[in-house]
Amino acid sequence: MKESVTLLDKTFVPFMPEAQIKSRVAEVARQISSDMAGRNPLLLAVLNGAFIFAADLMREMTIPCEISFVKLASYQGTASTGKVKEVIGINEDLTDRHIVIVEDIVESGRTMQRMVEQIGTRHPASVSICSLLVKPDRLQDTVQVRYPCFSIPNDFIVGYGLDYDQQGRGLKDIYVLDA
């Protein structure tokens, strides 16, 4: 793990190493596989941030599953805009499907609330949320993350798919903004 990384005008310091991330992702994949045995769930990954997490999660699954992607945006720089804008929608027939939303980070819960509401109108058999990171102190909406990997403080982080103005997604470890 690098001592620090500079992205654009900000410096980030180590927060979580790749080995810890991958170990926990494998544990969560085993749990989902156990819970969804015999169901062929559809993993619905939220782009752009969850693409690396979703790929690693799917590779660790021990049951048949499918994946699709949706893109929602609510960030600008290091702060949430507070408004969720759908960029790319859901094209699959979700009727009677078991859906697992795969998200990189749940903060306020607005994005997940909107996703669950939209998916609910498509008559799925079930909807669960799996998030790499959850900021419990920031949650404003009543959103249940059934499969959280890590709870973290209210810090701005990058790496493992998460970005700062599109930079840092490819970092294998997770870094936190240096205060």
Secondary structure, DSSP 8 states (H G I E B T S, - for coil): --S-EEETTEEEEEEE-HHHHHHHHHHHHHHHHHHTTTS--EEEEEETTTHHHHHHHHHH--S--EEEEEEEEEEETTEEEEEEEEEE---S--TT-EEEEEEEEESSSHHHHHHHHHHHTT--SEEEEEEEEE-TTT--S----SEEEEE--S--EEBTTB-BTTBSTT-SSEEEE--
